[in-house]
Amino acid sequence: MAATFNEWFHRRGELSRDGWESVVDGSLPGWSHTGIRVTDLGGTARDLPAGDIERIVIPLSGGGCEVDHAGTTTRLTGRAGVFDGPTDVLYLGAGSSATLRGTCRVAVAEAPTTVRKPAKYIAASEVPVEVRGAGRDTRQVHNFGTPAALDAAALIVCEVITPGGNWSSHPAHKHDEYVAGHEARLEEIYYFEAAPSRAIPAGVSIPADADAFGSFVTYSSSAGEIDTNAIVRTGDIALVPYGYHGPAMAAPEYDLYYLNVMAGPDPERIWLISDDPCQAWLRETWTGQDADPRLPYTPPIQGDSR
């Protein structure tokens, strides 16, 4: 049986363009408010042209990179991998051009806007790290691009680590209609990575071709029809223009990471959600449970090969 095309879910490389592994922007049908670019720099340079667009440069793995912008160079130290805690990032306001140089894997979160904001460097040590939820719903959130941490025009960006066996984006929720003080309209991008879990016992041999994966789900709301039920691997991208989304599930043997990029048409830059009414009660089960003791993830101790 032929595979069913899903316009809102894309495997690694399906959105390749102009030397980038993946590009999401307004050229995609039905997409307006957010964007992302992902690439392995590999010693090459990538240009980000000036325009009515704001950006956050986020090193993913393989160390850091240099960003040439406004006559200066900002060095991002980066990290070995996305499961090694937060990274330093650089916000570039609309109207800014930049060039990325280095060898690391990097993501650039984007949102169109005519509002100009000054560039801002955020050190890894300044990134708010939140351990959210409890029990098997515990996840780690790096809030470097949320309204409380960054004065951006439209972008709301964070990254989430879900350790093996846990669920995140749970209970399922939506943000596709404007209800003052309760819900905001926000497009959302999920960029995924997966890797063998830190919880795998010492001495277990992990094959080089281990197929690290997780799962991700979306379903329809009154705002529109959507149906994503996908196995997700490193480099895959899910788009959520509307509808309920979640859970994102990490297989017991694999940790799951995703970068969230959000923005929308409402006048206030705020993250307000509505839980699926049939699932909202799940939050009450967190009362009395401890957070997963594996979190927060931080860089491995020197000499630890995992």
C-alpha positions in Angstrom: 0.0 0.0 0.0 1.4 3.4 -0.9 2.4 5.8 1.9 -0.1 8.6 2.7 1.4 12.1 2.2 1.2 14.3 5.3 1.9 17.9 4.5 2.6 18.7 8.1 5.3 16.1 8.8 8.6 15.9 7.0 11.5 13.5 7.2 15.0 14.7 7.5 16.1 16.3 4.2 12.7 16.5 2.6 12.7 20.3 3.0 16.3 20.8 1.8 17.1 24.0 0.0 20.0 26.2 -0.9 22.6 24.1 1.0 20.4 23.8 4.1 19.3 20.4 5.3 15.8 21.7 6.1 14.1 25.1 5.5 10.6 26.0 6.7 9.3 29.4 5.8 6.3 31.2 4.2 6.9 29.5 0.9 5.2 26.4 2.3 1.4 26.4 1.6 -0.6 27.3 4.7 2.5 28.5 6.6 2.9 32.2 7.7 4.3 33.1 11.0 7.4 30.9 11.8 10.4 29.3 10.2 13.5 27.2 10.8 16.7 26.4 9.1 18.9 23.4 10.0 22.4 22.5 8.6 25.6 20.9 9.4 28.1 23.7 8.7 31.0 21.3 8.1 33.5 24.1 7.7 31.4 26.0 5.2 29.6 29.4 5.6 25.9 30.0 5.5 24.4 33.5 4.9 21.3 34.9 6.5 20.1 37.8 4.4 18.7 41.0 6.0 14.9 41.4 5.8 11.7 41.7 7.9 12.6 38.6 9.9 14.0 38.0 13.4 16.1 35.0 14.2 17.7 32.9 17.0 20.9 31.0 16.2 21.0 27.8 18.2 24.1 25.4 18.1 22.8 21.8 18.3 25.8 19.6 18.4 29.5 19.4 17.5 30.5 22.5 19.4 29.8 26.1 18.4 30.1 28.5 15.6 30.9 32.1 14.8 28.2 34.6 13.7 29.3 37.6 11.8 26.7 40.4 12.1 26.6 44.2 12.2 30.3 44.5 11.8 31.1 42.2 14.7 31.7 38.5 15.4 29.9 36.6 18.2 31.4 33.3 19.1 28.8 30.7 20.3 30.6 28.0 22.3 27.8 25.4 21.7 27.8 21.9 23.2 28.7 18.4 22.2 25.0 17.4 21.7 21.4 18.4 22.5 21.2 16.2 25.5 24.1 18.0 27.2 22.1 20.8 28.8 21.5 24.3 27.4 23.7 26.1 24.9 24.5 29.8 24.4 22.4 31.4 21.7 22.3 34.6 19.7 19.1 36.6 18.9 19.2 38.8 15.8 16.5 41.4 15.3 14.7 42.0 12.1 16.7 43.9 9.5 20.0 42.1 10.5 22.1 40.1 8.1 24.5 37.4 9.3 27.0 34.8 8.3 27.4 31.5 10.2 30.9 29.9 10.2 32.1 26.7 11.8 31.8 22.9 11.8 28.8 22.3 14.1 25.2 21.3 13.5 23.0 24.4 14.0 19.4 25.5 13.8 18.1 29.0 13.1 14.6 29.8 14.4 12.8 32.5 12.4 9.7 34.7 12.5 8.7 37.4 10.0 8.2 40.9 11.6 8.7 44.5 10.9 9.5 45.3 14.5 13.2 45.9 15.1 14.8 44.7 18.3 18.5 44.8 19.3 20.7 41.7 19.0 21.2 39.8 22.3 23.7 37.1 23.3 22.4 34.7 25.9 25.1 32.6 27.7 24.3 29.0 28.5 24.6 29.8 32.2 21.8 32.4 31.8 19.3 30.1 30.1 16.4 29.3 32.5 16.2 25.5 32.9 12.8 24.2 34.0 12.0 20.6 35.1 8.3 20.4 34.2 5.7 17.8 35.2 6.2 14.7 37.4 6.7 11.0 37.2 6.7 9.7 33.6 5.5 13.1 32.4 8.7 14.8 33.6 10.7 16.8 30.9 13.4 19.4 30.9 12.8 22.7 29.2 15.4 25.3 28.1 13.5 28.6 28.0 16.0 30.9 26.2 13.5 32.3 23.8 10.4 32.7 25.9 8.9 36.1 26.7 10.3 36.1 30.3 13.9 35.5 29.0 14.1 37.4 25.7 12.7 40.7 24.4 11.8 39.5 20.9 9.1 40.8 18.6 7.2 37.6 17.7 9.4 34.5 18.4 8.7 32.2 21.3 11.4 29.5 21.3 12.4 26.7 23.7 13.9 23.2 23.6 12.7 20.2 25.5 14.5 17.0 26.6 12.3 13.9 27.3 14.3 11.1 28.9 13.7 7.5 27.8 10.3 6.2 28.7 8.8 9.6 29.5 6.1 11.7 27.7 6.0 15.4 27.0 3.6 17.8 25.2 1.2 16.0 27.5 -1.7 16.4 28.1 -2.5 17.2 24.5 -3.2 20.9 24.0 -3.8 23.5 21.4 -3.2 27.2 20.7 -5.2 28.0 17.6 -7.8 30.5 18.6 -7.7 33.9 20.4 -9.3 33.9 23.8 -8.1 36.8 25.8 -6.2 35.7 28.9 -6.7 32.0 28.1 -5.5 31.0 24.6 -3.3 32.5 21.9 -2.9 31.8 18.2 0.5 30.3 17.6 2.0 28.3 14.7 4.5 25.8 16.0 7.4 23.9 14.6 8.8 20.7 16.3 12.4 19.8 15.2 13.4 16.4 16.6 16.5 14.5 17.7 16.9 11.2 19.4 19.7 9.2 20.9 20.4 6.2 23.1 19.3 7.1 26.6 21.6 8.0 29.4 19.7 5.5 31.5 21.0 2.5 29.6 23.0 0.4 32.1 26.8 0.7 32.0 28.3 -2.2 30.1 25.5 -2.5 27.5 27.0 -2.3 24.0 25.1 0.3 21.9 25.6 -0.5 18.2 26.7 2.3 15.9 23.5 1.8 13.8 21.1 2.0 16.8 17.8 3.3 15.4 17.0 6.0 18.0 13.4 7.2 17.7 10.4 8.6 19.5 6.7 9.3 18.6 4.6 12.4 18.0 0.9 12.9 17.6 -1.4 15.7 16.4 -5.2 15.7 15.9 -7.9 18.0 14.7 -9.7 20.9 16.5 -12.4 23.2 15.4 -9.7 25.3 13.7 -8.8 22.7 11.2 -8.1 19.0 10.4 -4.7 17.5 11.1 -3.6 14.0 11.8 0.0 13.2 12.5 0.9 9.9 14.1 4.6 9.6 13.4 7.8 7.8 14.4 10.3 10.6 14.7 14.1 10.5 14.4 16.9 13.1 14.3 16.3 15.8 11.7 12.5 15.2 11.3 10.2 18.2 11.5 6.5 18.3 12.5 4.5 21.4 11.7 1.4 22.4 13.8 -0.6 25.1 12.2 -3.6 24.3 14.4 -5.1 21.4 16.3 -4.3 19.5 19.4 -0.7 18.2 19.7 0.9 15.7 22.0 2.1 13.5 23.4 5.7 13.4 22.3 6.9 10.0 23.5 10.4 8.8 24.2 11.0 5.0 23.7 12.4 3.5 27.0 15.9 3.0 25.4 16.1 6.4 23.7 16.0 10.0 24.8 14.0 12.5 22.7 14.8 16.2 22.1 12.8 18.8 20.3 13.2 22.4 19.4 9.9 24.4 19.5 9.5 27.5 17.4 6.3 29.5 17.8 4.8 32.8 16.7 1.4 34.0 15.6 -0.8 36.9 14.5 -2.1 38.0 17.9 -1.0 41.5 19.3 0.5 40.0 22.4 3.6 37.7 22.4 2.4 35.1 24.9 2.1 31.3 25.2 -1.4 30.5 26.3 -2.8 27.0 25.7 -6.0 25.0 26.1 -5.8 21.4 27.1 -7.9 18.8 25.4 -10.9 18.7 27.8 -10.8 14.9 27.9 -7.1 15.0 29.0 -6.9 18.1 31.3 -7.4 15.9 34.4 -4.0 14.3 33.8 -2.2 17.3 35.3 -3.9 16.5 38.7 -2.1 13.2 38.8 1.3 15.0 39.1 0.3 16.0 42.6 2.3 14.0 45.1 4.6 12.5 42.5 8.3 13.4 42.4 10.0 14.7 39.3 12.1 12.2 37.4 15.5 12.2 39.3 17.4 11.8 36.0 16.7 15.4 35.2 18.1 17.9 34.7 20.6 16.6 32.1 23.9 18.4 32.2 27.2 17.9 30.3 28.7 14.4 30.9 31.4 14.2 33.5 34.8 14.2 31.8 35.9 10.7 30.9 32.3 9.4 30.8 31.9 8.0 27.2 28.1 8.1 27.2 
